[in-house]
Amino acid sequence: MNYFHLEAKVVSRGAGRSVIAAAAYASCSRLYNDYDGLTHDYTRKHGCLYSEVFLPQYAPEEWKDRQLLWEAVESVEKTKDSRLARELVVALPSELSLDDWKSMLKRFVREQGIDLGMCADVNIHDPYPPGHNPHSHILFTMRPLDEHGKWLPKARKVYDLDENGERIRLPSGRYKTHKVDLTGWNDKGNALLWRKAWADISNAYLERAGSPEHIDHRSNA
C-alpha cells in the first residue's frame, strides 16, 4: 500500500519551466515548443502506462492532441513570468489495477477540473520495477474558455478606493490596483479540497476491491 501523496504546483515561466516540457515528460513523448524553439524528447523514458487529454465544453476538439493543446497555452501567454498550467502528482494505490487507476483519475479530473472548464492532460507512470511507485501526473489549464473556445483572462484589474470611494493615486501618478481572480481556481483552499477528493475516491475504490487498507489526506500536524 502506498502512503497518501498529492503534490500541487504551478508550471511557470518565471521558474524557468515550460508546459510543453512538462507535458512531454509526463507522457514520455516528443513535443516541440514554438515559443522558445526547443524540442523536448522523453521517448526513452520508461513506465508511462496511460496517457489521455480530457476537454471541457467549448474546448476545440483538436486539443485532444496535447501538442496542439499546450501550444495554444504557450501562445496565449505573453509574459516571461506567465503561469502556464497547474501540475498535480498523485500516488496510486498499488493494490488496484490499471483500469481502476484510469477510472479513478477520470472521475477526479472531471469533478475537480473538466466540469469547471479546465482541460486536463492525464498520465499514469508505473516505473520499474512495476508496482513500486505507481503515480499520475495531471496538468490542468489555468484560463477559462468562452462559448467559442477562445481563452478568457485569468484575472481582472480592480482599482483600490479610499474611504470616499475615490481611486487612490500613487506618487508615480498611476492609480493603485489589485488583481481579482475570475475563476477561483487559484484559491489556496483548493489544495485541501483536492487532497480530500483524491483520498475519498481512492478509499471508495479500495473498499470496492475488498482491500482492508485506506488512505488519509490529513497530515500528522
C-alpha positions as CSV (number, residue, x, y, z in Angstrom):
1,M,0.0,0.0,0.0
2,N,1.4,3.4,-1.0
3,Y,1.1,6.3,1.5
4,F,-1.1,9.2,0.5
5,H,0.6,11.7,-1.7
6,L,-0.8,14.7,-3.7
7,E,1.5,17.4,-4.7
8,A,0.2,20.6,-6.4
9,K,2.4,23.2,-8.1
10,V,2.3,25.7,-10.9
11,V,4.2,25.4,-14.2
12,S,5.5,28.9,-14.6
13,R,8.0,30.6,-17.0
14,G,9.1,32.7,-14.0
15,A,10.5,29.5,-12.5
16,G,12.2,28.6,-15.8
17,R,9.6,26.0,-16.8
18,S,7.8,25.2,-20.0
19,V,4.4,23.4,-20.0
20,I,5.5,21.7,-23.3
21,A,8.4,20.2,-21.5
22,A,6.2,19.2,-18.6
23,A,3.7,17.5,-20.9
24,A,6.4,15.7,-22.8
25,Y,7.9,14.4,-19.6
26,A,4.6,13.3,-18.2
27,S,3.6,11.5,-21.5
28,C,7.1,10.1,-22.3
29,S,6.7,11.7,-25.7
30,R,8.5,14.2,-28.0
31,L,6.9,17.7,-28.2
32,Y,8.1,20.9,-29.9
33,N,7.7,24.3,-28.2
34,D,7.2,27.0,-30.8
35,Y,7.5,29.7,-28.0
36,D,11.2,29.1,-27.5
37,G,12.1,26.8,-30.4
38,L,13.0,23.9,-28.2
39,T,12.2,20.2,-28.7
40,H,11.6,18.1,-25.6
41,D,12.2,14.4,-26.2
42,Y,11.3,11.9,-23.4
43,T,10.6,8.9,-25.7
44,R,13.4,6.9,-24.0
45,K,11.7,7.3,-20.6
46,H,10.0,4.1,-19.5
47,G,7.0,3.4,-17.4
48,C,4.2,5.5,-18.9
49,L,1.2,3.1,-19.0
50,Y,-1.6,5.5,-20.0
51,S,-1.9,9.0,-21.5
52,E,-5.0,11.0,-22.4
53,V,-6.2,14.5,-22.7
54,F,-9.7,15.5,-21.5
55,L,-11.6,18.6,-22.6
56,P,-14.4,20.6,-21.1
57,Q,-17.4,22.0,-23.0
58,Y,-16.4,24.6,-25.7
59,A,-12.8,23.4,-26.0
60,P,-11.7,22.8,-29.6
61,E,-11.7,19.1,-30.3
62,E,-8.2,19.3,-31.9
63,W,-6.8,19.9,-28.4
64,K,-7.2,16.2,-27.7
65,D,-3.7,16.3,-29.3
66,R,-1.5,17.5,-26.4
67,Q,0.9,19.2,-28.8
68,L,-1.9,21.4,-30.0
69,L,-3.4,22.0,-26.6
70,W,-0.1,23.1,-24.9
71,E,0.9,25.1,-28.0
72,A,-2.3,27.0,-27.6
73,V,-1.5,27.7,-23.9
74,E,2.1,28.7,-24.6
75,S,1.0,31.1,-27.4
76,V,-1.7,32.9,-25.4
77,E,0.7,33.6,-22.5
78,K,2.9,36.6,-23.5
79,T,5.0,37.4,-20.4
80,K,8.3,35.9,-19.2
81,D,6.7,35.0,-15.9
82,S,3.4,33.6,-17.1
83,R,1.7,30.8,-15.2
84,L,1.1,28.2,-17.8
85,A,-0.6,25.2,-16.0
86,R,-1.2,23.6,-12.7
87,E,0.5,20.3,-12.1
88,L,-0.7,17.6,-9.7
89,V,1.2,14.5,-8.9
90,V,-0.8,11.8,-7.1
91,A,0.2,8.4,-5.7
92,L,-1.9,5.5,-7.0
93,P,-2.8,2.6,-4.6
94,S,-0.7,-0.4,-5.6
95,E,-3.4,-2.8,-4.7
96,L,-5.6,-1.6,-7.6
97,S,-5.4,-2.4,-11.3
98,L,-4.6,-0.1,-14.2
99,D,-8.3,0.0,-15.1
100,D,-9.1,1.1,-11.6
101,W,-6.4,3.8,-11.8
102,K,-7.9,5.1,-15.1
103,S,-11.4,5.2,-13.7
104,M,-10.3,7.0,-10.5
105,L,-8.4,9.6,-12.4
106,K,-11.2,10.2,-14.9
107,R,-13.6,10.8,-12.0
108,F,-11.1,13.1,-10.2
109,V,-10.3,15.3,-13.2
110,R,-13.9,15.5,-14.2
111,E,-15.1,16.7,-10.8
112,Q,-12.1,18.9,-10.0
113,G,-11.3,20.3,-13.4
114,I,-13.3,19.4,-16.5
115,D,-16.7,20.3,-15.1
116,L,-15.2,23.7,-14.0
117,G,-13.9,24.4,-17.5
118,M,-10.3,23.2,-17.3
119,C,-8.5,21.0,-19.8
120,A,-6.7,18.1,-18.3
121,D,-3.7,16.1,-19.5
122,V,-3.5,12.8,-17.5
123,N,-0.7,10.3,-17.5
124,I,0.0,7.2,-15.4
125,H,3.5,6.2,-14.5
126,D,4.5,2.8,-13.0
127,P,8.3,2.9,-13.3
128,Y,10.4,-0.2,-13.0
129,P,10.0,-2.3,-11.0
130,P,6.3,-2.3,-11.7
131,G,4.1,-1.7,-8.6
132,H,6.9,0.0,-6.7
133,N,5.8,3.6,-7.2
134,P,2.7,3.9,-9.3
135,H,1.6,7.6,-9.7
136,S,-0.1,10.0,-12.0
137,H,0.9,13.4,-13.5
138,I,-2.0,15.7,-14.1
139,L,-1.7,19.0,-15.9
140,F,-4.7,21.4,-15.7
141,T,-5.1,24.6,-17.8
142,M,-5.4,27.8,-15.9
143,R,-7.5,30.0,-18.3
144,P,-11.3,29.7,-18.7
145,L,-12.8,29.4,-22.2
146,D,-15.7,31.3,-23.8
147,E,-18.5,29.6,-25.7
148,H,-16.4,29.9,-28.9
149,G,-13.5,28.1,-27.5
150,K,-11.4,31.2,-27.0
151,W,-9.2,31.8,-24.0
152,L,-10.5,34.3,-21.4
153,P,-8.5,36.3,-18.9
154,K,-7.5,34.6,-15.6
155,A,-8.0,37.8,-13.6
156,R,-9.1,41.4,-14.0
157,K,-7.6,44.6,-12.6
158,V,-9.6,46.4,-9.9
159,Y,-8.9,50.0,-8.7
160,D,-8.3,50.4,-5.0
161,L,-10.6,53.1,-3.5
162,D,-10.2,55.4,-0.5
163,E,-12.7,55.9,2.3
164,N,-14.6,58.3,-0.1
165,G,-14.8,55.8,-2.9
166,E,-12.2,57.6,-4.9
167,R,-9.3,55.9,-6.8
168,I,-6.0,56.1,-4.9
169,R,-3.3,57.9,-6.8
170,L,0.3,56.7,-6.3
171,P,3.4,59.0,-6.3
172,S,4.1,57.8,-9.8
173,G,0.8,59.2,-11.0
174,R,-0.7,55.9,-11.6
175,Y,-3.7,54.5,-9.7
176,K,-3.3,51.8,-7.1
177,T,-4.8,48.5,-8.3
178,H,-5.0,44.8,-7.5
179,K,-6.0,41.7,-9.4
180,V,-9.1,39.7,-8.9
181,D,-9.1,36.0,-9.8
182,L,-12.0,35.4,-12.2
183,T,-12.3,31.6,-11.7
184,G,-11.4,30.7,-8.1
185,W,-9.1,28.1,-9.4
186,N,-6.1,29.7,-7.7
187,D,-7.7,29.7,-4.2
188,K,-5.2,28.2,-1.7
189,G,-8.1,26.3,-0.1
190,N,-8.3,24.2,-3.3
191,A,-5.3,22.2,-2.2
192,L,-7.2,20.7,0.7
193,L,-10.2,20.1,-1.4
194,W,-8.1,18.2,-4.0
195,R,-6.4,16.2,-1.3
196,K,-9.7,15.2,0.3
197,A,-11.3,14.4,-3.1
198,W,-8.5,12.1,-4.1
199,A,-8.5,10.3,-0.7
200,D,-12.2,9.8,-0.9
201,I,-12.0,8.4,-4.4
202,S,-9.1,6.2,-3.6
203,N,-10.8,4.8,-0.5
204,A,-14.0,4.1,-2.4
205,Y,-12.1,2.0,-5.0
206,L,-10.1,0.2,-2.3
207,E,-13.3,-0.7,-0.5
208,R,-14.9,-1.9,-3.7
209,A,-11.8,-4.1,-4.4
210,G,-12.1,-5.6,-0.9
211,S,-8.9,-4.1,0.4
212,P,-8.7,-3.5,4.2
213,E,-6.4,-0.6,3.5
214,H,-7.4,3.0,3.3
215,I,-5.6,6.3,3.0
216,D,-5.9,9.6,4.9
217,H,-5.2,13.0,3.3
218,R,-4.7,14.7,6.7
219,S,-1.1,15.2,7.9
220,N,0.2,14.3,11.4
221,A,0.3,18.0,12.2
